[in-house]
Amino acid sequence: MIKVLVCCASGYGTSMMMKLTAEKAFKALGVDAKVENAPIAEAKSSAGNFDIVITSPTFVSTFDSIKDRVKIAAVKNPLSQPEYVNALKESGLVK
């Protein structure tokens, strides 16, 4: 099972939409994943416990210190399932 963290600035509305879209993307790919959402402030301290962090391009550099052990992916449109699928494939976690 892949552990996924999605995060946005406040961790409420957008990250919940990101969570739902990411879950759909993993399901479409036939991949078992546990997706959690969090605000960026919380995500900074917990991201090391996940296989991949998905966030907006604005926050990608927030995770530079862990990018050697955790995949970091950016999506511009939090509701675009195809964008999540592409980000997941580019990360190398799914084929």
N, C-alpha and C positions, 0 to 999 in steps of 0.2 A: 504494500500500500504506500502510495506517495503522499507525503505530508506537505500541504500547501498553505501558505499564508498570503492572503490578499489584503492590501492596506491602502488607505487614502488619508487625507488630512485629518478628518475628525473621527473616522471609524464607524460612522453610522449609516447614512443613506447610501453613499456611493460604494462603500466597501461591501455592504450587504448585496447590492446589485452585482458587484464584481464576484462575490461568492457564488451567487446563484448562476451567473453566466459561466464561471469556471467549472462548477459542478456539471453543467450541461455539456461543456466541452469535453471534460474527462469521460462522461458517460458516452458521448458520441464516438470517442476514440476507444471505448471499451477498456478503460483504465480505472482501476480501483484507487480512489483518492479520498483523503480526508481534508476538507477545505475549511479553514478558519479565517475570520476577518478581524481586523484590529485597526485602531488609529495609528498613524505613523509614529507617534511618541512611544507607544507600547511595542510596536513592531520592531523598533530599533533594538530593544533589549531581548526580545524573544525569537527573532528571526533565525538565530543559529540552531534552533530546534526543529527546523523544517528543511525539506529537500529543495523547495523552490519558493521564492517570494515573487508575487506578481503585484505590480504597482504602476502608477502613472510615470511617464518619462521624467517628470519633475523630481520625483523622489528616488530615482535609481541610485544616484550617487550617495544617498544616505546609507546604503548597504555595501559600500566599497570595502569596508574592513572584513567582510565575511564572504566576499564573492569568490574566494578560492575554495570554499567548502560548501557553499549554498548557491544554487542557480538563482539568478536575478533576471526577471523578465518584465518588460514594460508593455502596457497596452494603452493606446490613446483613447479608444472608445470602450468604456466599461460594459457596454451592452452588446458588443460584437463578438459572438461566439467564434466566427472564423478567425478573428484576430487572436483570440486565446489559443485556438488550435495551432495557428502558425507560431505563436510564442512558445508553446509547449514543445513543438517539434524542433524549433531552433535551439531550445535549451538542451536538447539531447535526451531528455527524460522519457519521451515517447517517440514512436516512429510513425 
